[in-house]
């Protein structure tokens, strides 16, 4: 059951990427990201009210948000900073890059998470895992070749560096999640880090974007902005629910989630009408084969 939930989360994550690309096209990044945090927070507001005002109503359900001490919130604030850093890099990159390139690079995140576990937790890679890492690295260099045909030079393009930084910080977040899930309630983490992100983004919006809004890309409301939040919350909820199963394996769930790149890649082909699809598809297949070898190595 938990593996099925992981694939559902992957599909929802792919839709999240598609709506993110649609919302950011010729639009201001900071307001879109701020509204994303606002809608995510509003979705969780009824759960907070029920949990704090009427705890006996949902105390034994998967939706219960328990009260926690202030020290726990400090850990969650750190998670909010890490995740928001990854999102800022990813949103700017997604606005300026083809989704078929940005999503494929982001799909390599489990590789960095695995390497992080190697360095931080002293884990060792077996043969299958090394094959998976090598294929993912190879796909990155092949993708750079496809990008040059669209005038995107990986070594000189700031948005490529942004999506790489988004992938690195996303991996850091994944490693930190491993620590948080071993100490704190999953709903507490998922709910409150959205509120802390909203607070941080409000400061960024008011002091960095608003005074210079007339000198940058104007903000336009699009319905896709709301769907970014909806699919993100749903994807994360199913993800954390999958991890609640005693026999679930976080390493496999994390890798399966990245298969959502198939959804975003397909949208890039049929909806966004992007170029050089055949070359990029080869790179995507290499990433997915690499993920499969990581799965074999984990088993």
C-alpha positions in Angstrom: 0.0 0.0 0.0 2.8 2.5 0.9 4.4 2.0 -2.5 1.1 2.7 -4.2 0.8 5.9 -2.2 4.3 6.8 -3.3 3.4 6.6 -6.9 0.2 8.6 -6.3 2.4 11.3 -4.6 4.7 11.2 -7.6 1.8 11.9 -10.0 0.6 14.7 -7.8 4.1 16.2 -7.7 4.3 16.1 -11.5 1.1 18.0 -11.7 2.5 20.5 -9.2 5.4 21.1 -11.5 3.1 21.6 -14.5 0.9 24.2 -12.8 4.0 25.9 -11.5 5.4 26.3 -15.0 2.0 27.6 -16.2 1.7 30.1 -13.4 5.3 31.5 -13.8 5.2 32.0 -17.5 5.8 35.8 -18.0 4.8 36.4 -14.4 6.4 37.8 -11.3 8.0 35.0 -9.3 7.9 36.4 -5.7 4.1 37.1 -5.6 3.4 33.6 -7.1 5.6 31.9 -4.4 4.0 34.0 -1.6 0.5 33.1 -2.7 1.5 29.5 -2.9 2.5 29.6 0.8 -0.7 31.5 1.7 -3.0 28.9 0.0 -1.0 26.0 1.5 -1.4 27.6 5.0 -5.2 28.2 4.4 -5.7 24.6 3.4 -4.3 23.5 6.8 -6.1 26.1 8.9 -9.3 24.0 9.6 -7.0 21.2 10.9 -5.3 23.5 13.3 -8.6 24.9 14.6 -10.1 21.5 15.1 -6.9 20.1 16.7 -6.6 23.0 19.2 -10.2 23.8 19.9 -11.7 20.3 19.7 -8.8 17.8 20.0 -11.1 14.9 21.0 -12.7 15.1 17.5 -9.7 14.2 15.4 -7.1 13.2 18.0 -6.8 9.6 16.8 -7.0 10.5 13.1 -4.2 11.1 10.5 -5.2 14.8 10.4 -4.5 15.6 14.0 -2.0 18.4 14.6 -0.7 18.1 18.2 0.6 21.0 20.4 4.4 21.0 20.6 6.9 23.0 22.7 8.6 26.1 21.3 11.9 24.3 20.8 10.2 22.0 18.3 9.1 25.1 16.3 12.7 26.2 16.1 13.5 22.9 14.2 10.5 23.5 11.9 11.6 27.1 11.2 15.0 25.8 10.0 13.1 23.4 7.7 11.1 26.3 6.4 14.2 28.2 5.6 15.8 25.3 3.8 12.7 24.4 1.8 12.0 28.1 0.9 15.6 28.5 -0.3 15.1 25.5 -2.6 11.7 26.9 -3.8 13.1 30.3 -4.6 15.8 28.9 -6.8 13.4 26.4 -8.4 10.7 28.9 -9.2 13.1 31.4 -10.9 14.7 28.5 -12.8 11.3 27.1 -13.9 10.2 30.5 -15.2 13.2 30.9 -17.5 14.0 27.3 -18.5 12.1 24.7 -20.5 10.2 22.4 -18.1 11.7 19.4 -19.9 15.2 20.6 -18.8 14.4 21.9 -15.3 12.3 18.9 -14.3 14.8 16.4 -15.5 17.7 18.0 -13.6 15.4 18.2 -10.5 14.7 14.5 -10.9 18.3 13.8 -10.0 17.7 15.0 -6.4 17.6 11.5 -4.9 21.2 11.0 -6.2 22.4 14.0 -4.2 20.4 12.8 -1.2 22.1 9.4 -1.4 25.5 11.0 -1.7 24.6 13.2 1.3 23.8 10.2 3.3 27.1 8.7 2.2 29.0 11.8 3.6 26.9 12.7 6.6 25.6 9.3 7.9 28.5 7.2 6.8 26.5 5.1 4.4 28.3 3.2 1.7 27.1 2.7 -1.9 26.9 -0.7 -3.4 27.4 -1.6 -7.1 23.8 -0.9 -8.1 23.8 2.5 -6.4 27.1 3.5 -8.1 25.6 2.6 -11.4 22.5 4.7 -10.6 24.6 7.7 -9.6 26.8 7.3 -12.7 23.8 7.2 -15.1 22.3 10.3 -13.5 25.6 12.2 -13.9 25.9 11.1 -17.5 22.3 12.2 -18.2 23.2 15.7 -16.9 26.1 16.1 -19.4 23.9 14.8 -22.2 21.1 17.2 -21.2 23.6 20.1 -21.5 24.2 19.1 -25.1 20.5 19.2 -25.8 20.3 22.5 -24.0 23.0 24.1 -26.3 20.7 23.6 -29.3 18.2 25.9 -27.6 20.9 28.5 -26.8 21.3 27.3 -23.2 24.9 26.9 -22.1 24.9 25.1 -18.8 28.2 26.5 -17.5 27.2 30.1 -18.3 23.4 30.1 -17.7 22.4 31.5 -14.3 19.1 29.6 -14.4 20.8 26.3 -14.8 22.8 27.2 -11.7 19.6 28.1 -10.0 18.0 24.7 -10.7 21.2 23.0 -9.6 21.1 24.9 -6.3 17.4 24.1 -5.9 18.3 20.4 -6.3 21.1 20.6 -3.8 19.0 22.5 -1.2 16.1 20.0 -1.9 18.5 17.2 -1.1 19.5 18.9 2.2 15.8 19.2 3.0 15.4 15.5 2.4 18.2 14.6 4.7 16.9 17.0 7.3 13.4 15.3 6.9 15.0 12.0 7.9 16.1 13.6 11.1 12.8 15.4 11.8 10.6 12.3 11.1 12.5 10.4 13.7 11.8 13.0 16.4 8.6 14.9 15.7 5.0 14.3 14.5 4.7 14.4 10.7 1.6 16.6 10.7 3.2 19.1 13.0 6.1 19.5 10.6 4.1 19.6 7.4 1.5 22.1 8.7 3.8 24.6 10.6 6.6 24.9 8.1 4.1 26.2 5.6 3.1 29.0 8.1 6.7 29.9 8.7 7.4 30.0 5.0 4.4 32.3 4.5 5.8 34.7 7.1 9.3 34.7 5.5 7.8 35.2 2.1 5.7 38.1 3.3 8.9 39.9 4.4 10.6 39.2 1.1 7.5 40.4 -0.8 7.1 43.7 1.1 10.8 44.7 1.4 12.4 43.2 -1.7 9.7 42.9 -4.4 7.0 45.5 -3.7 9.2 48.6 -3.8 10.7 47.6 -7.2 7.6 45.9 -8.6 7.2 48.5 -11.5 10.8 47.8 -12.6 10.3 44.0 -13.0 7.9 41.6 -14.6 4.4 42.5 -13.5 2.3 40.1 -11.5 -0.8 38.6 -13.1 -3.3 36.4 -11.3 -3.9 33.0 -12.8 -6.0 30.1 -11.6 -2.9 27.8 -11.9 -1.4 29.6 -8.9 -4.0 28.0 -6.6 -3.5 24.6 -8.1 0.2 24.8 -7.3 -0.7 24.8 -3.6 -3.4 22.2 -4.0 -1.3 19.6 -5.7 1.7 20.4 -3.5 -0.3 19.8 -0.3 -1.9 16.7 -1.6 1.5 15.3 -2.8 3.2 16.0 0.5 0.2 14.6 2.5 0.2 11.3 0.6 4.0 11.2 0.9 4.0 11.5 4.7 1.1 9.1 4.9 3.1 6.5 2.9 5.9 6.9 5.4 3.6 6.3 8.3 3.4 2.6 7.4 5.8 0.6 9.6 7.3 -1.4 6.7 7.8 1.6 4.4 11.3 2.6 3.2 11.9 6.3 2.9 14.8 5.8 0.4 12.5 4.0 -2.0 9.5 6.4 -1.5 11.8 9.4 -2.2 13.0 7.8 -5.4 9.5 6.8 -6.6 8.3 10.4 -6.0 10.8 11.7 -8.6 9.2 9.6 -11.2 6.6 12.4 -11.3 9.0 14.0 -13.8 7.2 11.8 -16.5 4.1 13.9 -15.9 5.9 17.2 -16.2 7.9 16.0 -19.2 4.8 14.9 -21.0 3.2 18.4 -20.4 6.3 20.0 -21.8 5.8 18.0 -25.0 2.1 18.4 -25.5 1.1 21.5 -23.6 4.2 23.8 -23.7 5.3 22.6 -27.2 9.0 22.5 -26.2 11.9 21.5 -28.6 14.5 18.8 -28.9 12.2 16.3 -27.2 13.9 13.2 -28.6 17.3 14.1 -27.1 15.8 15.1 -23.8 13.7 11.9 -23.7 16.9 9.9 -23.8 18.3 11.9 -20.9 15.0 11.3 -19.0 15.2 7.6 -19.6 18.8 7.5 -18.3 17.6 9.3 -15.1 14.7 6.9 -14.6 17.0 3.9 -15.2 19.4 5.4 -12.7 16.5 5.7 -10.2 15.7 2.0 -10.8 19.3 1.0 -10.1 19.2 3.1 -6.9 16.0 1.1 -6.0 17.8 -2.2 -6.6 20.7 -1.1 -4.5 18.4 0.0 -1.7 16.7 -3.4 -1.7 
